[in-house]
Amino acid sequence: MMGGPASAGNRLLTALPPADLALLAPHLQKVSLEQDAVVIRAGDRREHVYFPHSGAISFILGLPNGQTIATAVIGREGAIGALSVLGPSFLSSVTAVVRVGGTASQISVSRFHAAYMESRAIRHVVEAHTRSILMQFQHVSACNGLHSVEARMARWLLHLHDRTEGNNILSLTQETLSQLLGVRRTTVTLVIAKLRALGAIRSARRGLVEIDRARLEEATCECYDIIRRATDRIVPHEAVGSHPHFASADKLHGPPPADSHDGAQEIAMFSRKRRRPS
């Protein structure tokens, strides 16, 4: 764990006006995200909300037969545990695992919920995050059913590379790739060989995968670019005051709507409002 106040490097925190960020800032603590650490386990009640500043966290869905598959990846554009505001009965259905080490701002669920209730800007940020996650779930599901395992591996490698500050060498074991793709390690070996033949992977040994970014983009499917552009459209890069999705801080304080605790209605509303990716 790292001491000292947390900076607002996370895009969701950066999107908040100063008055609304001030509701969270005294309670945010900077923590280290170690590779392969489990942040939230499926079925557990969330204790903290995490706003990554760097690194990447994958959502892994486990089946009763022991198989796993990744459903999303989150970096500084998102949060882990933010949907705890839907109520104490809303348990995680996925396990969140750190795939690329980094740092995050951590806040207790109770502190985050109190700020969420007080600030419409924070509620709007949670809405944007929810729309982004739903979009990713939907496109990853379609990609898993429609595209080759080679294209899917290329997509996951690109998603992770986007969150590594430009490092072309990714620390990924075949077991990790197997969990992401939902395939056996023997299949991972074959897929890596195919991507190496294309020049998209330069080398893969001892848990390190060296990529050629340009050729990896040629090897992936259209889902990568759709997800990336849709995320950038939903989650702002700039401060909230200049973004059309959010109003100024002075106008955003106040209680939530009477039905805001209805999680099913919230998610359905976010899904209906999601714009089609271009």
N, C-alpha and C positions, 0 to 999 in steps of 0.2 A: 504494500500500500504506500502511496506517495502522499506526503503532507503538503500543506499550503492550499490556497484557494485555487479553484479551477477556472481556467479561461474558457471563453465561449467559442472554441474552435469547431464545435459541433454545429452543423448547419441549422438544426432545429432551434438550438439555443441562440445562435446568431440571428435567427429570424425574429426573435422577440424584441420589442422595444425596451429601453432601459428600465422603465417602471415595472414591467412585468417580469423581466429577468431578475430584478431585485427581490422578487418574491421567492426565487429559487436559490440565488447566489449564496446567501449565508449558510445554506444547508448542503451545497454541493461539495463533494470531496473528490480530489483527483486520485484515481486508482490505476494500477497497472493491469493490463490484460495480457496474461501469459499464454503463449501458444498452447493449444489443446486443453486449456482450462474450460470447465463447464460453468457457464454463467447462470443458467436456469435449466433445471431438469424437468422433463415432461411429468405432469401430474403434481408438481410442487406449487405451493402458494408463493407468489412473488414477495420478496422482502425489500428489494431495491429496484430502482429504475436506473438504467445506465445510458449515458449519452456519449458514444465513442467520439474521440478526437482523431484517432488514427487506428489502423488495423482493420480486421474484418472478422465478423462473427456469422457463422452459418446456422440456420435453423434446420435441425435434423428430425425427421419423422421416423420413429421406430415402429415396426410391426411385431405382432406377437411371435412370429417365427424367427425373429432376430435380425431380419433384413432392415436396412436403413436407406433413406434417400433424402437429399437436401431439397428444401422447398423455397429457400430464400437466402440471401446474404445481405448483411447490414454493415455499413461503415459509418463514417461521420455524417452521412445524410439522414440517419435514422436514430432509433432508440431501442433499447431492450427493456421490456417490462412496462412500457407506457400504457398498455391496455389494461393494466391493473385498475385504472380509474373506472372500469366497467363494473367493479364490485368484487368483494372477497371470494365469491363463488366462481369467478372467472379464472380457472387454473390454466397453466400453460399446456398446450397439446403437443408442443415440440420441445426438444432439447437444444439450447443455444450453446454452441461450442466455438471458442476462439480459434480461427484458422490462421490469421496473421496477427502477431502480437502488436500491441499498441497501448494506448491510454484511453481513459474514459472519465467522465464526471458521474459520480454516484450520489443518489439521494434516496432516502427511505421512501417507501410507498406512501406512508401516512403524510409526510411532508409534501410530497408531490401532489397527492390528492387534495390537500388543503389549498395549495396554490392553484390547482386546476379549478377548484370550485370558485375561487375568487377572481380569476382572470379569464376573460373570453379569448384573449390572444393566445394563452396557453392551450385552451380548448381547441382553437383553430389550428394550432400547430399539431396537436394530437390527431385532429381530423386529417390533416395533410399527410402525416405519417401513416395513418390507417389506410388512406387511399393508396399510398405508395406500396404498402405491404400487400394489400389485396391485389393490386395490379401485378406485382411480382409473382404472387401465388398463382394467379390465373395464367400468366404467360409461361411460367415454369411448368405448370401442369400440361399445357398444350405442347410445349417443347418436348417434354418427356414422352408424350404419346406419338408425336409426328416426326421427330428428327432423329438422325442416327446418333449412336453413342459417341462417335468421333466429334460431331458438331456440338454435342452437349458438353463434352469434356473441354473443348475449345472455349465454349461460352463460360463455364465455371472458372477456367484459368484466366480469362479476360476480366471477369467480375472481380476476382481476387487481385489481379495485377492493378486494376484501377485503384485499389486501396493500399498499395505498397509503396507509394511515393516514387514510382518509376523503376523500382528494382526488378530486373529481368530474371532474377533467380528466386524462385518460390520454394519455401521450405514445406514440402508436401510429400508424405509417404504414399505408397500404393494403397495402404489401408485407408488413409484419409480420402483418396480419390475414389476408392471403392464405396465408402460411405456416402460421398457426395452424389455419385452416379447411380447408386442402387444396383451395382453389378459385382461380380466376383473379381478377385484380384487377378485371376488369369485373364479375364476380359480387359482389365486395366492394362496389363502388360501388352496385349495385342493392340489396343488403341494407341498407347504411347508409341509403339513401333510404327503405326500408320502415320501418326502426326510427325514423327521424326523423319519418315520418308518424304513428307511434304515440306520439311524444313521448318515446321511450326514449333516443334520442340527440338532444341539443339542437343540437349543431354538430359538424362534422368537417372541419377544414381545416388545412393546413400541419402535418400530423403530430400534431395534437391532437384528441382525441375527448372531448367533454363529454357526460356521461351524466346521465340522471334515474334515480336508483337504484330508486325505487319502481316506475316504469313499466318499467324493464328487468327487474325481477323478474316482472312480469306477462307480459313477452314471452318469457321463457325457458321451458324445459321443466322437468319435475320432477327431472331429473338434477342440476341445480345444488344443490338443497336436500338431495338424497340424499347426494351427495358431501361436502357441507359437514358435515352432521350425522354421517356415518359417520367422517370424519376426526377430528372432535372427540371421538367415542366411542373411537376407537382410540388417538389420541395425547393424553396428558393435558395439561391446562393447569397443574395444580398439581404440587408437588414429589412425587418418587417415594414418599416415606415414607407419604403419605396416599392413594396410589392403589392400588386392588386388583390392578392388573396387575403390580405390582412389589413385591418384598420389601425389607426394610431392608438397609442397606449391610453390616451385620455378617454377614448370612447369604448374601451374594451373591458373595463372593470364592471363586475356585476354578477349576479347569480346565474347559473345555467338554466336552460328551459326546464319546465316541470318534468318532462319525460326523459331527461338526459341520463338517467340511471338504467334505462332499458337498453341493455347491451345489444340485443337482437335488432331493435329498431335503429340504433346508432350504426351498426355495421351495414344493415340494409340501405340506410340513407347514404352512407359513404359510397357503397357500391353503385347506387343509382347515379350519384353525382360524378363518378369517375369519367373523365373524358376519354374518348377513343384515342389510342395512340396513332399518330400519323405514320 
